[in-house]
Amino acid sequence: MRRRERGQATVELVVALPTLLLVMLVILQSAFYVHALQVVRTAAQEAARAAAADGASLADGQTRARALLAGLGQNGQLLNVRLSEDAQGVQATVSGSMGLLTEGPVQTFGLPIQASARATREVFVPSGGGA
């Protein structure tokens, strides 16, 4: 009986280790994706706020979004930042895809990531006491 069990631990390790590593990789990738999603949402919100400020332009919002997306490294540089305005306010959209942690053919696939935000345009209206 003892003789048949000699290699059992090795076989169990060979079977379990790749599964454990895959689970750890998925958890790590998920954590990076959630972090990137939060950064993208914040960048869209801040871009809309910066562009909607009194006297600001869409370029100011673009600059603010790019500054925040720089925290994502190369993935942040590849994201698209679009701003548009109408009579009521400014709409900011950040979209693109986030690369995976792995190398090789899987690297060409990315996880889609997108966020939009809207801010009402700030306009200074002086109090009506003067001429």
LOLO-982428 format. One record per atom (N, C-alpha, C): residue in one letter; x, y, z. Coordinates in pm, whole numbers, plus 32768, in hexadecimal, padded with zeros to 4 digits. Layout:
residues N
aXYZ...
//
This chain:
residues 131
m80517F898000m800080008000m8057807F8000r80B880838053r810E80F88061r815781177FDEr817980B17F95r81C580C07F1Ar8174810B7EB0r80F180F87EA8r809E813B7E44r808781CE7E67e809C81F67EE1e808482807F0Ce810282D77F05r8172829F7EE0r81F082EA7EE3r81ED83687E8Eg81BA83657E17g81BB83D87DBEg813984287DC0q80DF84097E1Bq805D84497E1Cq806884DF7E39a80BD85067E96a80CC85947EB8a810285E47E42t815F85A97DFAt819785ED7D85t812D86007D19v80DE859B7D00v807585A47C9Bv800D860D7CC5e7FE8860F7D44e7F8886727D74e7FBF86FF7D64l803E87127D80l807C87957D70l807E87C07CDEv809E87647C84v80A287827BF6v801887A77BC2v7FB1876B7BF8v7F28878A7BCEv7EF8880C7C0Da7F1688237C8Ba7EDF88967CD4a7F2A89197CB9l7FAB89167CA4l7FFA89907C97l7FD189E67C20p7FBF89B07BA7p7F938A077B39p7F0A8A467B52t7EB189FB7B90t7E2D8A317BB0t7E388AA37C15l7E898A907C7Al7E9E8AF97CDEl7EDC8B757C9Fl7F3F8B647C49l7F7E8BD67C06l7F1C8C1F7BABl7EC78BD57B66l7E628C147B11l7DFF8C667B63v7DD28C307BD2v7D768C797C2Av7DB88CF97C5Em7E368CF07C86m7E7D8D667CB8m7E8C8DCF7C4Al7EA98DA37BCEl7EB78E007B5El7E328E467B40v7DC58DFC7B46v7D408E387B2Ev7D1F8E9D7B9Bi7D3D8E7F7C16i7D248EDE7C84i7D788F5C7C73l7DF58F4D7C4Fl7E4D8FC07C3Al7E1D90157BC5q7DF88FD47B55q7DC5901D7AE1q7D4590687B05s7CEE902A7B52s7C71906B7B7Cs7C8C90E67BD1a7CEB90DC7C2Ba7D0E914E7C7Fa7D4391C37C2Bf7D9991A57BCAf7DCD920E7B72f7D5D924C7B1Ey7D0091FB7AF0y7C91922E7A9Fy7C3692897AF0v7C1692627B6Av7BC092B67BBFv7C0693397BDEh7C8893347BF8h7CD393B07C11h7CD1940A7B95a7CE993D17B21a7CE8941F7AA4a7C5E945A7A8Bl7BF6940F7AA7l7B6E94417A94l7B5394B97AEEq7B8294B47B68q7B7195257BC3q7BBF95A07B94v7C38958A7B63v7C8895FA7B30v7C4496387AB5v7C0F95E57A5Cv7BCC961779E4v7B4E96657A09r7B0296347A69r7A89967D7A95r7AAF97057AD1t7B1697067B22t7B4297837B5Et7B7697E37AF4a7BBF97B07A91a7BF398057A26a7B81984479D7a7B1897F879BAa7AA698307971a7A60989C79C4q7A4B98827A44q7A0A98E57A9Bq7A5D99657AA6e7ADD99547ABDe7B3499C97ACDe7B449A167A49a7B4699D179D9a7B4F9A147957a7AD39A697940a7A5E9A33795Ea79E29A7E794Ca79DF9AF879A8r7A099AE57A25r7A0A9B567A84r7A6C9BC37A59a7AE39B997A2Ea7B499BFB7A06a7B1C9C49798Ca7ADE9C06792Da7AB19C4A78B2a7A379CA178CAa79E79C807930a796D9CCC794Ba79859D4579A5a79FB9D5279DAa7A199DC37A32a7A0F9E4779E5d79EF9EB27A2Cd79E19F3679EFd7A649F5F79AEg7A609F7E792Eg7AD69FAA78E4g7B2D9F3878B1a7B069EBD78C6a7B579E4B789Aa7B2C9E1C780Fs7B819DCD77D1s7B639D97774Ds7B679CFF7752l7B429CC076E2l7B489C2F76DAl7BD89BFD76E7a7C369C4D76BBa7CC39C2876C6a7CED9C1A7759d7CB39C6D77B0d7CD29C62783Fd7CA19BDC7876g7C2D9BB1784Ag7BF99B2F7873g7C4E9ABD783Dq7C799AC977C2q7CCF9A647783q7D529A5777D1t7D8C9AC877F6t7E099AC87842t7DF79A8678CAr7D899AA3790Er7D6D9A697991r7D5C99D17987a7D1299A47923a7CFD99147911a7D8198CD78F5r7DD39905789Dr7E5498C7787Cr7EB098BF78F5a7EA99925794Ba7EFD992379C4a7ED498B17A20l7E5398987A2Dl7E25982B7A82l7E3F97A27A43l7E2D979979C1l7E429719797Dl7ED696F17977a7F2F9750798Ea7FBE9731798Fa7FDF96CD79FDg7F8B96C67A64g7FA096677AD0g7F8E95D67AA6l7F5195BF7A32l7F4095367A00l7FB3950A79A7g801595617995g8089953D7943g8067953978B0q809D94D67869q808894CB77D9q7FF594B577B7n7FAD94697808n7F1E945577EFn7ED294D977F2g7EF79534784Ag7EB395B57854g7ECC960D77DDq7F42960277A1q7F629654772Cq7F14962976B1l7EEB95AC76AEl7EA495777639l7E0D958F763El7DDA95C176ACl7D4A95D976B8l7D219658766En7CA896597637n7C7396CD75F0n7C2897277651v7C4097A87647v7BF9980B7698v7BAF98687639r7B2A98697643r7AD798BF75EEr7A85991C7647l7A86999B7622l7A3499FD7669l79DD9A457604s79629A5F762Cs79079AAB75D8s78B79B077633e78869B7375F7e78399BD27648e77BA9BF975FEd77599C1F764Dd76DD9C567618d76B79CCD7670a763F9CFF7661a76169D7776ACa76149D617742q75F89CE6776Eq75ED9CCD77FEq76709CA57841g76C79C6177FBg773F9C32783Fg77A19BEA77E5v77F29B987827v785F9B5177E4v78509ABC77FEq78649A6D7795q786199DB779Eq78EE99A77785a7921995477DFa79A6991877CFa7998988177CAt79DC9843776At79DA97B2775Dt7A699780774Ev7A8D971F77A0v7B0F96DE7797v7AF4964C7774s7B33961B7709s7B18959376DEs7B95955476A2g7B9194D17698g7BFF9486765Dg7C0193FA7695s7C7793C1769Bs7C83933B76D5s7D0293347728m7CFC92DE778Bm7D6D92CB77E5m7DAE924677C5g7E30924877ACg7E7891CE778Bg7E7C916C7800l7E8E90EF77DFl7E9790867845l7F25907D787Bl7F33903878EAl7FB690277929l800F8FC678DDt7FD38F6E788Ft80208F05784Dt80678F3877D0e80C98EEE77A5e81138F0C772Be80E68EAC76BDg810A8ECA7642g80EE8E6F75D5g806C8E8E758Ep80308E29754Fp7FB98E4174FEp7F418E75754Dv7F3C8E5775CFv7ECD8E867622v7ED78F1C7639q7F4E8F54762Dq7F648FE37646q7F14903B75E5t7EF79008756Et7EAD9058750Dt7E1C906D7537f7DE99017758Cf7D62902975C0f7D6990887636g7D0890E1763Eg7D04913D76AEg7C7A913E76ECl7C75916B7765l7BF6917977AAl7BBE9203778Cp7B42920D775Bp7B0A9290773Bp7AF592E277BAi7B0D936377ACi7AFE93BC781Ei7AC7944077ECq7A619474782Dq7A2394F07801q79DB95337877a79DF95B87877a7996960578DBa796F968C789Es78FC96BE78C5s78CC97417897s78A29793790Fa78AE98157901a78839870796Ba785298F1792Br77F999337970r77C199B17940r77C99A1879B0a77EB9A91798Ba77F09AFE79ECa77AA9B7779B0t775F9BBE7A02t771A9C3779D7t777E9CA879CDr77759CF37962r77D29D62794Cr77BD9DCD79B5e782A9DFA79EEe78279E657A50e782D9EEB7A07v77D39F437A28v77D19FC879EBv77C4A02F7A5Af781DA0907A5Af7817A0FA7ABEf77B0A1617A93v7751A1787AEAv76EAA1DC7AD0v76F5A2427B42p7721A2BC7B23p772FA31F7B8Dp76A5A3437BC7s76A7A3657C46s7629A38C7C87s75F6A40B7C45g7573A4157C35g7536A4807BE8g7523A5027C34g7589A5447C5Dg7579A5C37CA3g75A8A63B7C53g7600A6267BF6g7640A6977BB1g75F5A6C77B38a763AA70C7AE2a7603A74A7A6Ca75C5A6E67A18
//
